Amino acid sequence: MKKLVAILAASLIAPALVTAAAAPASAAAAPRDPVVALKRQFAKKTGVRVADSMRLSLGGAVLLRARAEGVMRFGPYGVNAFDLKTVTVLDKTVKSRVIASGSNFYLQGNQISKELPEGKEWVRVPTTQAGIRSMGAASLINVTDAKVLRALLATTKTRTPGGRVAGAKTVLYRGTVTLQRLAKVSQPIRALVKATQSKKPIRVSWRLWVAGDQLPRRFTSSFVLLSDPSTGSTVLTSDTRFSHWGTRTPVQAPPASTVIDVNDLESGEELAEDLSGQTLVPLGDPYEGLSAGS
């Protein structure tokens, strides 16, 4: 189950704090739904700031906790760059930062720094724009992915006033979807479902707060990832906040003099393999002996 834990850890990579001035409001007609509004952000090549918290509990006791915040930048098809920071606490505290720029990931963190030669601060790993889009999320369920957002909204059960979130009046969407359904449109979720080896649907309860501009302001989700008669259920909950939609978000690669290629590290091959499997933070395996289920 180690791959399962690592996939969850990868979903916790989050944006670094970057200051960006808000763009002026558009005089165009308001979009008719959240998916259209999101795609307009892609077309404008703007960005959004994100703050995320996640908790993984086993039998009611917290097993893993993480906080993340930062910024993502959009291109014509979705996230095309990000600067993400995360603090993850399991049996120890793991701090990490990932910048996606151009055709590379740049990794930094206390799990990697001990391997770096003097003068080097970052590890460069080649990737693709598809890889950047799939990882550019503060949460496993990435509502800045238009396909994921569309799949979620298709399972809406209720739509009610949601009060104010960060000063914006919102509408609250609620629904239930299976991870298997989301896996059809999301590579990270597909990897997670495969790792659970679950033959039963894994049902996700979700809530989405949408402001008058039809853009998300908050997204929460909760689901039973694994279950075992002796230890109880393993539950993953997350809460993601979005702000400063439409900002011109600068994301820059680190100075070349501070970067080392992943192939030049002793553990470079393993690190590259982990990254391709959505693993960026090596963790232990608290799930050993548990069976998947809902």
C-alpha positions as a Markdown table, in Angstrom:
| # | Residue | x | y | z |
|---|---|---|---|---|
| 1 | Met | 0.0 | 0.0 | 0.0 |
| 2 | Lys | 3.0 | 2.3 | 0.0 |
| 3 | Lys | 2.2 | 3.6 | -3.4 |
| 4 | Leu | -1.3 | 4.5 | -2.2 |
| 5 | Val | 0.0 | 6.7 | 0.6 |
| 6 | Ala | 2.5 | 8.3 | -1.8 |
| 7 | Ile | -0.2 | 9.2 | -4.2 |
| 8 | Leu | -2.2 | 10.9 | -1.4 |
| 9 | Ala | 1.0 | 12.7 | -0.4 |
| 10 | Ala | 1.5 | 14.0 | -3.9 |
| 11 | Ser | -2.0 | 15.5 | -3.9 |
| 12 | Leu | -0.9 | 17.8 | -1.0 |
| 13 | Ile | 1.6 | 19.8 | -3.0 |
| 14 | Ala | 0.4 | 23.4 | -2.8 |
| 15 | Pro | 1.1 | 26.8 | -4.1 |
| 16 | Ala | 3.7 | 29.2 | -2.7 |
| 17 | Leu | 2.6 | 32.7 | -1.6 |
| 18 | Val | 3.0 | 34.9 | -4.6 |
| 19 | Thr | 1.7 | 38.5 | -4.6 |
| 20 | Ala | -0.4 | 39.4 | -7.6 |
| 21 | Ala | -2.6 | 42.4 | -8.3 |
| 22 | Ala | -6.3 | 41.7 | -9.0 |
| 23 | Ala | -7.3 | 42.1 | -12.6 |
| 24 | Pro | -10.1 | 44.6 | -13.4 |
| 25 | Ala | -13.6 | 43.3 | -13.6 |
| 26 | Ser | -14.7 | 42.3 | -17.1 |
| 27 | Ala | -17.5 | 44.1 | -18.7 |
| 28 | Ala | -18.5 | 40.9 | -20.6 |
| 29 | Ala | -21.7 | 39.1 | -19.8 |
| 30 | Ala | -21.6 | 36.8 | -16.8 |
| 31 | Pro | -20.9 | 33.1 | -17.7 |
| 32 | Arg | -23.8 | 30.8 | -17.5 |
| 33 | Asp | -22.2 | 28.0 | -15.4 |
| 34 | Pro | -18.9 | 27.3 | -13.5 |
| 35 | Val | -17.4 | 25.2 | -16.3 |
| 36 | Val | -17.8 | 28.1 | -18.8 |
| 37 | Ala | -16.4 | 30.5 | -16.2 |
| 38 | Leu | -13.4 | 28.4 | -15.5 |
| 39 | Lys | -12.6 | 28.0 | -19.3 |
| 40 | Arg | -12.8 | 31.8 | -19.6 |
| 41 | Gln | -9.9 | 31.9 | -17.1 |
| 42 | Phe | -8.0 | 29.5 | -19.2 |
| 43 | Ala | -8.5 | 31.7 | -22.3 |
| 44 | Lys | -7.3 | 34.8 | -20.4 |
| 45 | Lys | -4.2 | 32.9 | -19.1 |
| 46 | Thr | -4.8 | 34.3 | -15.6 |
| 47 | Gly | -4.4 | 32.5 | -12.3 |
| 48 | Val | -5.8 | 31.8 | -8.8 |
| 49 | Arg | -4.5 | 31.6 | -5.2 |
| 50 | Val | -5.3 | 28.5 | -3.3 |
| 51 | Ala | -5.3 | 27.5 | 0.4 |
| 52 | Asp | -5.9 | 23.9 | 1.3 |
| 53 | Ser | -6.1 | 21.6 | 4.3 |
| 54 | Met | -6.3 | 17.8 | 4.4 |
| 55 | Arg | -6.8 | 15.2 | 7.1 |
| 56 | Leu | -6.5 | 11.5 | 6.8 |
| 57 | Ser | -7.9 | 9.6 | 9.8 |
| 58 | Leu | -7.9 | 6.0 | 10.8 |
| 59 | Gly | -10.6 | 4.8 | 13.2 |
| 60 | Gly | -11.3 | 8.4 | 14.2 |
| 61 | Ala | -7.6 | 9.1 | 15.0 |
| 62 | Val | -5.7 | 11.6 | 12.8 |
| 63 | Leu | -3.1 | 9.7 | 10.7 |
| 64 | Leu | -1.9 | 12.4 | 8.4 |
| 65 | Arg | -2.4 | 16.1 | 8.3 |
| 66 | Ala | -1.4 | 18.7 | 5.7 |
| 67 | Arg | -1.6 | 22.4 | 5.0 |
| 68 | Ala | -0.9 | 23.9 | 1.6 |
| 69 | Glu | -1.2 | 27.3 | 0.0 |
| 70 | Gly | 0.0 | 29.1 | -3.2 |
| 71 | Val | -0.8 | 30.0 | -6.7 |
| 72 | Met | -1.6 | 28.3 | -10.1 |
| 73 | Arg | -1.4 | 29.9 | -13.5 |
| 74 | Phe | -3.7 | 28.9 | -16.4 |
| 75 | Gly | -3.1 | 28.3 | -20.1 |
| 76 | Pro | -5.5 | 27.5 | -22.9 |
| 77 | Tyr | -6.2 | 24.0 | -21.6 |
| 78 | Gly | -5.9 | 24.4 | -17.8 |
| 79 | Val | -3.1 | 24.8 | -15.3 |
| 80 | Asn | 0.2 | 25.3 | -17.1 |
| 81 | Ala | 2.4 | 26.5 | -14.3 |
| 82 | Phe | 2.3 | 26.5 | -10.5 |
| 83 | Asp | 4.4 | 27.3 | -7.4 |
| 84 | Leu | 3.3 | 25.1 | -4.6 |
| 85 | Lys | 4.3 | 24.6 | -1.0 |
| 86 | Thr | 3.1 | 22.0 | 1.5 |
| 87 | Val | 3.7 | 21.0 | 5.1 |
| 88 | Thr | 2.7 | 17.4 | 5.7 |
| 89 | Val | 2.8 | 15.7 | 9.1 |
| 90 | Leu | 2.8 | 11.9 | 9.5 |
| 91 | Asp | 5.4 | 10.4 | 11.8 |
| 92 | Lys | 7.5 | 13.4 | 11.0 |
| 93 | Thr | 7.1 | 16.8 | 9.3 |
| 94 | Val | 7.9 | 17.0 | 5.6 |
| 95 | Lys | 8.1 | 20.4 | 3.9 |
| 96 | Ser | 8.2 | 20.6 | 0.2 |
| 97 | Arg | 7.9 | 23.0 | -2.7 |
| 98 | Val | 7.4 | 22.3 | -6.3 |
| 99 | Ile | 7.6 | 24.8 | -9.2 |
| 100 | Ala | 6.2 | 23.7 | -12.6 |
| 101 | Ser | 7.6 | 25.9 | -15.4 |
| 102 | Gly | 8.1 | 25.2 | -19.0 |
| 103 | Ser | 8.7 | 21.5 | -19.4 |
| 104 | Asn | 10.1 | 20.9 | -16.0 |
| 105 | Phe | 9.3 | 20.3 | -12.3 |
| 106 | Tyr | 11.7 | 21.9 | -9.8 |
| 107 | Leu | 11.6 | 20.1 | -6.4 |
| 108 | Gln | 12.8 | 21.4 | -3.1 |
| 109 | Gly | 12.3 | 20.0 | 0.4 |
| 110 | Asn | 13.8 | 18.6 | 3.6 |
| 111 | Gln | 13.6 | 15.1 | 2.2 |
| 112 | Ile | 15.7 | 16.0 | -0.8 |
| 113 | Ser | 18.1 | 18.6 | 0.5 |
| 114 | Lys | 20.5 | 16.2 | 2.3 |
| 115 | Glu | 21.4 | 14.7 | -1.2 |
| 116 | Leu | 22.1 | 18.0 | -2.9 |
| 117 | Pro | 25.7 | 19.1 | -3.5 |
| 118 | Glu | 26.9 | 22.4 | -2.2 |
| 119 | Gly | 25.4 | 25.4 | -4.0 |
| 120 | Lys | 22.4 | 23.5 | -5.3 |
| 121 | Glu | 18.9 | 24.0 | -3.9 |
| 122 | Trp | 16.6 | 22.5 | -6.5 |
| 123 | Val | 16.2 | 19.2 | -8.4 |
| 124 | Arg | 14.9 | 19.5 | -12.0 |
| 125 | Val | 12.7 | 16.7 | -13.4 |
| 126 | Pro | 11.5 | 16.8 | -17.0 |
| 127 | Thr | 7.8 | 16.6 | -17.5 |
| 128 | Thr | 5.0 | 17.4 | -19.9 |
| 129 | Gln | 2.2 | 20.0 | -20.0 |
| 130 | Ala | -0.2 | 17.1 | -19.4 |
| 131 | Gly | 1.8 | 16.2 | -16.3 |
| 132 | Ile | 1.6 | 19.8 | -15.1 |
| 133 | Arg | -2.1 | 20.0 | -15.6 |
| 134 | Ser | -2.7 | 16.8 | -13.7 |
| 135 | Met | -0.6 | 17.8 | -10.7 |
| 136 | Gly | -1.5 | 21.5 | -10.5 |
| 137 | Ala | -3.9 | 21.1 | -7.6 |
| 138 | Ala | -4.0 | 21.6 | -3.9 |
| 139 | Ser | -6.5 | 18.8 | -3.5 |
| 140 | Leu | -6.7 | 15.3 | -5.0 |
| 141 | Ile | -10.1 | 16.3 | -6.5 |
| 142 | Asn | -9.0 | 19.3 | -8.6 |
| 143 | Val | -11.9 | 21.6 | -9.4 |
| 144 | Thr | -9.7 | 23.8 | -11.6 |
| 145 | Asp | -9.7 | 20.9 | -14.0 |
| 146 | Ala | -12.7 | 21.6 | -16.3 |
| 147 | Lys | -13.4 | 17.8 | -16.9 |
| 148 | Val | -13.4 | 17.1 | -13.1 |
| 149 | Leu | -15.6 | 20.1 | -12.4 |
| 150 | Arg | -18.1 | 19.1 | -15.1 |
| 151 | Ala | -18.2 | 15.5 | -13.7 |
| 152 | Leu | -18.8 | 16.8 | -10.2 |
| 153 | Leu | -21.6 | 19.2 | -11.2 |
| 154 | Ala | -23.3 | 16.4 | -13.1 |
| 155 | Thr | -23.9 | 14.7 | -9.7 |
| 156 | Thr | -25.4 | 17.8 | -8.0 |
| 157 | Lys | -28.3 | 16.9 | -5.7 |
| 158 | Thr | -29.1 | 20.3 | -4.2 |
| 159 | Arg | -28.3 | 23.9 | -5.0 |
| 160 | Thr | -29.0 | 26.4 | -2.2 |
| 161 | Pro | -27.8 | 29.8 | -0.9 |
| 162 | Gly | -24.3 | 29.3 | 0.5 |
| 163 | Gly | -23.8 | 32.5 | 2.4 |
| 164 | Arg | -20.6 | 34.5 | 2.1 |
| 165 | Val | -17.2 | 33.1 | 1.5 |
| 166 | Ala | -14.3 | 35.5 | 1.7 |
| 167 | Gly | -16.8 | 38.3 | 1.3 |
| 168 | Ala | -18.5 | 36.9 | -1.8 |
| 169 | Lys | -22.1 | 35.9 | -1.9 |
| 170 | Thr | -22.3 | 32.2 | -3.0 |
| 171 | Val | -24.5 | 29.4 | -4.1 |
| 172 | Leu | -23.8 | 26.0 | -2.5 |
| 173 | Tyr | -23.8 | 22.9 | -4.7 |
| 174 | Arg | -24.0 | 19.5 | -2.9 |
| 175 | Gly | -23.6 | 16.0 | -4.4 |
| 176 | Thr | -22.2 | 12.6 | -4.2 |
| 177 | Val | -19.9 | 11.0 | -6.8 |
| 178 | Thr | -17.7 | 7.9 | -7.0 |
| 179 | Leu | -14.0 | 8.1 | -7.3 |
| 180 | Gln | -14.3 | 5.6 | -10.1 |
| 181 | Arg | -16.4 | 8.1 | -12.1 |
| 182 | Leu | -13.9 | 10.9 | -11.5 |
| 183 | Ala | -11.0 | 8.5 | -12.4 |
| 184 | Lys | -12.3 | 8.5 | -16.0 |
| 185 | Val | -11.3 | 12.2 | -16.3 |
| 186 | Ser | -8.4 | 12.5 | -13.8 |
| 187 | Gln | -5.1 | 10.7 | -13.9 |
| 188 | Pro | -4.2 | 11.2 | -10.2 |
| 189 | Ile | -7.6 | 9.9 | -9.1 |
| 190 | Arg | -7.2 | 7.0 | -11.6 |
| 191 | Ala | -3.8 | 6.1 | -10.0 |
| 192 | Leu | -5.4 | 6.3 | -6.5 |
| 193 | Val | -8.3 | 4.0 | -7.5 |
| 194 | Lys | -5.9 | 1.5 | -9.0 |
| 195 | Ala | -3.8 | 1.5 | -5.8 |
| 196 | Thr | -6.8 | 0.8 | -3.6 |
| 197 | Gln | -7.7 | -2.3 | -5.6 |
| 198 | Ser | -11.2 | -1.6 | -4.5 |
| 199 | Lys | -14.0 | -3.6 | -6.3 |
| 200 | Lys | -16.7 | -1.5 | -4.7 |
| 201 | Pro | -17.6 | 2.1 | -5.6 |
| 202 | Ile | -15.8 | 4.6 | -3.3 |
| 203 | Arg | -18.4 | 7.3 | -2.7 |
| 204 | Val | -17.4 | 11.0 | -2.3 |
| 205 | Ser | -19.6 | 13.5 | -0.6 |
| 206 | Trp | -18.7 | 17.0 | -1.9 |
| 207 | Arg | -19.7 | 20.6 | -1.5 |
| 208 | Leu | -18.9 | 23.5 | -3.8 |
| 209 | Trp | -19.4 | 27.2 | -3.1 |
| 210 | Val | -19.7 | 29.3 | -6.3 |
| 211 | Ala | -19.8 | 33.1 | -6.3 |
| 212 | Gly | -21.7 | 35.4 | -8.7 |
| 213 | Asp | -19.0 | 35.2 | -11.3 |
| 214 | Gln | -19.6 | 31.4 | -11.3 |
| 215 | Leu | -16.0 | 30.7 | -10.1 |
| 216 | Pro | -15.4 | 28.4 | -7.1 |
| 217 | Arg | -14.6 | 30.0 | -3.8 |
| 218 | Arg | -14.5 | 26.8 | -1.7 |
| 219 | Phe | -14.6 | 23.1 | -2.2 |
| 220 | Thr | -14.8 | 20.3 | 0.4 |
| 221 | Ser | -14.9 | 16.5 | 0.0 |
| 222 | Ser | -14.9 | 13.5 | 2.2 |
| 223 | Phe | -14.8 | 9.8 | 1.5 |
| 224 | Val | -13.9 | 6.4 | 3.1 |
| 225 | Leu | -10.8 | 5.3 | 1.4 |
| 226 | Leu | -10.2 | 2.0 | 3.2 |
| 227 | Ser | -12.0 | -0.1 | 5.8 |
| 228 | Asp | -11.1 | -2.8 | 8.2 |
| 229 | Pro | -13.2 | -4.5 | 10.9 |
| 230 | Ser | -10.5 | -4.3 | 13.5 |
| 231 | Thr | -9.2 | -0.8 | 13.0 |
| 232 | Gly | -12.2 | 1.0 | 11.5 |
| 233 | Ser | -12.4 | 3.2 | 8.4 |
| 234 | Thr | -9.8 | 5.4 | 6.8 |
| 235 | Val | -11.4 | 8.7 | 5.9 |
| 236 | Leu | -9.9 | 11.4 | 3.7 |
| 237 | Thr | -11.3 | 14.9 | 4.1 |
| 238 | Ser | -10.2 | 18.1 | 2.3 |
| 239 | Asp | -11.1 | 21.8 | 2.3 |
| 240 | Thr | -9.8 | 24.1 | -0.5 |
| 241 | Arg | -10.3 | 27.8 | -0.7 |
| 242 | Phe | -9.9 | 29.9 | -3.8 |
| 243 | Ser | -9.2 | 33.6 | -4.0 |
| 244 | His | -7.9 | 36.3 | -6.4 |
| 245 | Trp | -9.3 | 34.8 | -9.5 |
| 246 | Gly | -8.1 | 36.6 | -12.6 |
| 247 | Thr | -4.7 | 37.6 | -11.2 |
| 248 | Arg | -1.7 | 37.8 | -13.5 |
| 249 | Thr | 0.3 | 35.1 | -11.7 |
| 250 | Pro | 4.1 | 35.1 | -12.1 |
| 251 | Val | 5.7 | 31.6 | -11.9 |
| 252 | Gln | 9.4 | 31.5 | -12.6 |
| 253 | Ala | 11.9 | 28.7 | -12.7 |
| 254 | Pro | 14.7 | 28.9 | -10.1 |
| 255 | Pro | 18.1 | 30.4 | -11.1 |
| 256 | Ala | 19.9 | 27.8 | -13.2 |
| 257 | Ser | 23.0 | 28.0 | -10.9 |
| 258 | Thr | 20.9 | 26.6 | -8.0 |
| 259 | Val | 19.5 | 23.6 | -10.0 |
| 260 | Ile | 20.8 | 20.1 | -10.4 |
| 261 | Asp | 19.3 | 17.5 | -12.9 |
| 262 | Val | 17.6 | 14.5 | -11.3 |
| 263 | Asn | 19.8 | 12.2 | -13.2 |
| 264 | Asp | 22.8 | 13.6 | -11.5 |
| 265 | Leu | 21.6 | 12.5 | -8.1 |
| 266 | Glu | 22.4 | 9.1 | -6.5 |
| 267 | Ser | 18.7 | 8.5 | -6.0 |
| 268 | Gly | 17.7 | 10.3 | -9.2 |
| 269 | Glu | 16.2 | 7.3 | -10.9 |
| 270 | Glu | 14.0 | 6.5 | -7.9 |
| 271 | Leu | 12.9 | 10.1 | -7.6 |
| 272 | Ala | 12.0 | 10.4 | -11.2 |
| 273 | Glu | 10.0 | 7.1 | -11.0 |
| 274 | Asp | 8.2 | 8.4 | -7.9 |
| 275 | Leu | 7.3 | 11.7 | -9.7 |
| 276 | Ser | 5.9 | 9.8 | -12.7 |
| 277 | Gly | 3.7 | 7.9 | -10.3 |
| 278 | Gln | 2.5 | 11.1 | -8.6 |
| 279 | Thr | 4.8 | 10.6 | -5.6 |
| 280 | Leu | 6.7 | 13.6 | -4.4 |
| 281 | Val | 6.9 | 13.1 | -0.7 |
| 282 | Pro | 8.2 | 9.7 | 0.5 |
| 283 | Leu | 6.2 | 8.4 | 3.4 |
| 284 | Gly | 5.8 | 5.2 | 5.4 |
| 285 | Asp | 2.9 | 2.8 | 5.0 |
| 286 | Pro | 0.2 | 3.2 | 7.7 |
| 287 | Tyr | -2.2 | 1.1 | 5.7 |
| 288 | Glu | -0.4 | -2.2 | 5.8 |
| 289 | Gly | -2.8 | -5.1 | 6.4 |
| 290 | Leu | -6.0 | -3.1 | 5.6 |
| 291 | Ser | -8.4 | -4.0 | 2.9 |
| 292 | Ala | -9.9 | -1.5 | 0.4 |
| 293 | Gly | -13.6 | -0.8 | 0.6 |
| 294 | Ser | -16.3 | 1.7 | 1.1 |
